[in-house]
Amino acid sequence: MSEVDNIDFRGVLETSPDTLRLSVDEEKSFIKWEGETPSFITDLTNTEGPYSHTEILEVLSDEAWTSTDEITGEINEVPNDEVAVVADEITEEMLEVLNDEAVAPTDEITE
């Protein structure tokens, strides 16, 4: 996130820093683009990638990107007879996020 000001949001699918997905520790994010690699990418110094769609899904499944504490906390606040319903809702939300992130074929993680 230290380089977020160097991202030219006209060249990527995110629209602003507010639309970036952050890692659990909020130190990393990633950007997506279609086609040619945007020219500003070469100016970034703390990057990983680029990753293919399959590769980024694997990266995002890591605990650095998905907080189980958050999910467990939400379920613990729900009465027992509603836990299954809430768990299903959380699962649906997680799948939506992964599907949204699957739109672009190229991703790059930036710090």
MIKE-415651 format. One record per residue (C-alpha): residue number from 0; residue in three letters; x, y, z. Coordinates in nm, 3 decimals, padded with zeros to 5 digits. Layout:
N
+-----+--------+---------+---------+---------+
! num ! residu !       x !       y !       z !
+-----+--------+---------+---------+---------+
! NUM !    Ala !       X !       Y !       Z !
...
+-----+--------+---------+---------+---------+
This chain:
111
+-----+--------+---------+---------+---------+
! num ! residu !       x !       y !       z !
+-----+--------+---------+---------+---------+
!   0 !    Met !  00.000 !  00.000 !  00.000 !
!   1 !    Ser !  00.304 !  00.225 !  00.024 !
!   2 !    Glu !  00.287 !  00.271 ! -00.354 !
!   3 !    Val ! -00.087 !  00.318 ! -00.396 !
!   4 !    Asp ! -00.033 !  00.681 ! -00.500 !
!   5 !    Asn !  00.168 !  00.555 ! -00.799 !
!   6 !    Ile ! -00.124 !  00.360 ! -00.946 !
!   7 !    Asp ! -00.283 !  00.516 ! -01.253 !
!   8 !    Phe ! -00.643 !  00.408 ! -01.199 !
!   9 !    Arg ! -00.725 !  00.495 ! -01.560 !
!  10 !    Gly ! -00.525 !  00.189 ! -01.667 !
!  11 !    Val ! -00.669 ! -00.073 ! -01.431 !
!  12 !    Leu ! -01.009 ! -00.216 ! -01.344 !
!  13 !    Glu ! -01.020 ! -00.065 ! -00.995 !
!  14 !    Thr ! -01.141 !  00.294 ! -00.984 !
!  15 !    Ser ! -00.964 !  00.438 ! -00.677 !
!  16 !    Pro ! -00.775 !  00.338 ! -00.362 !
!  17 !    Asp ! -01.115 !  00.290 ! -00.198 !
!  18 !    Thr ! -01.201 !  00.005 ! -00.435 !
!  19 !    Leu ! -00.885 ! -00.197 ! -00.369 !
!  20 !    Arg ! -00.913 ! -00.523 ! -00.178 !
!  21 !    Leu ! -00.660 ! -00.525 !  00.105 !
!  22 !    Ser ! -00.475 ! -00.810 !  00.271 !
!  23 !    Val ! -00.575 ! -00.893 !  00.629 !
!  24 !    Asp ! -00.289 ! -00.678 !  00.764 !
!  25 !    Glu ! -00.386 ! -00.402 !  00.516 !
!  26 !    Glu ! -00.027 ! -00.378 !  00.390 !
!  27 !    Lys ! -00.091 ! -00.524 !  00.043 !
!  28 !    Ser ! -00.344 ! -00.494 ! -00.231 !
!  29 !    Phe ! -00.361 ! -00.589 ! -00.596 !
!  30 !    Ile ! -00.468 ! -00.438 ! -00.923 !
!  31 !    Lys ! -00.622 ! -00.597 ! -01.230 !
!  32 !    Trp ! -00.604 ! -00.502 ! -01.594 !
!  33 !    Glu ! -00.698 ! -00.641 ! -01.928 !
!  34 !    Gly ! -00.462 ! -00.668 ! -02.223 !
!  35 !    Glu ! -00.121 ! -00.501 ! -02.220 !
!  36 !    Thr !  00.052 ! -00.434 ! -01.890 !
!  37 !    Pro ! -00.003 ! -00.065 ! -01.800 !
!  38 !    Ser !  00.318 !  00.138 ! -01.840 !
!  39 !    Phe !  00.316 !  00.268 ! -01.481 !
!  40 !    Ile !  00.368 ! -00.088 ! -01.351 !
!  41 !    Thr !  00.740 ! -00.068 ! -01.432 !
!  42 !    Asp !  00.769 !  00.229 ! -01.192 !
!  43 !    Leu !  00.642 !  00.024 ! -00.897 !
!  44 !    Thr !  00.917 ! -00.128 ! -00.683 !
!  45 !    Asn !  00.735 ! -00.346 ! -00.426 !
!  46 !    Thr !  00.540 ! -00.583 ! -00.647 !
!  47 !    Glu !  00.480 ! -00.951 ! -00.704 !
!  48 !    Gly !  00.343 ! -01.100 ! -01.021 !
!  49 !    Pro !  00.185 ! -01.055 ! -01.255 !
!  50 !    Tyr ! -00.031 ! -01.359 ! -01.181 !
!  51 !    Ser ! -00.268 ! -01.553 ! -01.400 !
!  52 !    His ! -00.628 ! -01.595 ! -01.287 !
!  53 !    Thr ! -00.555 ! -01.939 ! -01.139 !
!  54 !    Glu ! -00.242 ! -01.816 ! -00.963 !
!  55 !    Ile ! -00.411 ! -01.514 ! -00.802 !
!  56 !    Leu ! -00.695 ! -01.730 ! -00.670 !
!  57 !    Glu ! -00.436 ! -01.946 ! -00.497 !
!  58 !    Val ! -00.264 ! -01.638 ! -00.349 !
!  59 !    Leu ! -00.597 ! -01.498 ! -00.225 !
!  60 !    Ser ! -00.690 ! -01.824 ! -00.054 !
!  61 !    Asp ! -00.396 ! -01.781 !  00.184 !
!  62 !    Glu ! -00.464 ! -01.665 !  00.541 !
!  63 !    Ala ! -00.284 ! -01.338 !  00.462 !
!  64 !    Trp ! -00.582 ! -01.247 !  00.243 !
!  65 !    Thr ! -00.872 ! -01.425 !  00.414 !
!  66 !    Ser ! -00.942 ! -01.370 !  00.784 !
!  67 !    Thr ! -01.107 ! -01.666 !  00.952 !
!  68 !    Asp ! -01.136 ! -01.465 !  01.277 !
!  69 !    Glu ! -01.376 ! -01.227 !  01.106 !
!  70 !    Ile ! -01.596 ! -01.513 !  00.988 !
!  71 !    Thr ! -01.585 ! -01.695 !  01.323 !
!  72 !    Gly ! -01.674 ! -01.372 !  01.507 !
!  73 !    Glu ! -01.980 ! -01.318 !  01.287 !
!  74 !    Ile ! -02.103 ! -01.673 !  01.346 !
!  75 !    Asn ! -02.046 ! -01.654 !  01.724 !
!  76 !    Glu ! -02.281 ! -01.355 !  01.743 !
!  77 !    Val ! -02.568 ! -01.550 !  01.587 !
!  78 !    Pro ! -02.819 ! -01.764 !  01.780 !
!  79 !    Asn ! -02.752 ! -02.137 !  01.727 !
!  80 !    Asp ! -03.067 ! -02.196 !  01.522 !
!  81 !    Glu ! -02.950 ! -01.939 !  01.266 !
!  82 !    Val ! -02.582 ! -02.037 !  01.236 !
!  83 !    Ala ! -02.632 ! -02.246 !  00.920 !
!  84 !    Val ! -02.817 ! -01.961 !  00.747 !
!  85 !    Val ! -02.546 ! -01.708 !  00.835 !
!  86 !    Ala ! -02.270 ! -01.950 !  00.733 !
!  87 !    Asp ! -02.439 ! -01.992 !  00.394 !
!  88 !    Glu ! -02.464 ! -01.614 !  00.354 !
!  89 !    Ile ! -02.095 ! -01.570 !  00.437 !
!  90 !    Thr ! -02.001 ! -01.845 !  00.192 !
!  91 !    Glu ! -02.205 ! -01.675 ! -00.081 !
!  92 !    Glu ! -02.034 ! -01.342 ! -00.008 !
!  93 !    Met ! -01.690 ! -01.503 ! -00.027 !
!  94 !    Leu ! -01.775 ! -01.670 ! -00.359 !
!  95 !    Glu ! -01.899 ! -01.337 ! -00.498 !
!  96 !    Val ! -01.569 ! -01.172 ! -00.403 !
!  97 !    Leu ! -01.368 ! -01.451 ! -00.565 !
!  98 !    Asn ! -01.585 ! -01.437 ! -00.877 !
!  99 !    Asp ! -01.545 ! -01.060 ! -00.898 !
! 100 !    Glu ! -01.169 ! -01.099 ! -00.868 !
! 101 !    Ala ! -01.174 ! -01.366 ! -01.138 !
! 102 !    Val ! -01.289 ! -01.118 ! -01.404 !
! 103 !    Ala ! -00.946 ! -01.002 ! -01.515 !
! 104 !    Pro ! -00.681 ! -01.238 ! -01.650 !
! 105 !    Thr ! -00.385 ! -01.044 ! -01.506 !
! 106 !    Asp ! -00.324 ! -00.924 ! -01.152 !
! 107 !    Glu ! -00.035 ! -00.768 ! -00.969 !
! 108 !    Ile !  00.008 ! -00.737 ! -00.593 !
! 109 !    Thr !  00.150 ! -00.408 ! -00.474 !
! 110 !    Glu !  00.275 ! -00.297 ! -00.137 !
+-----+--------+---------+---------+---------+
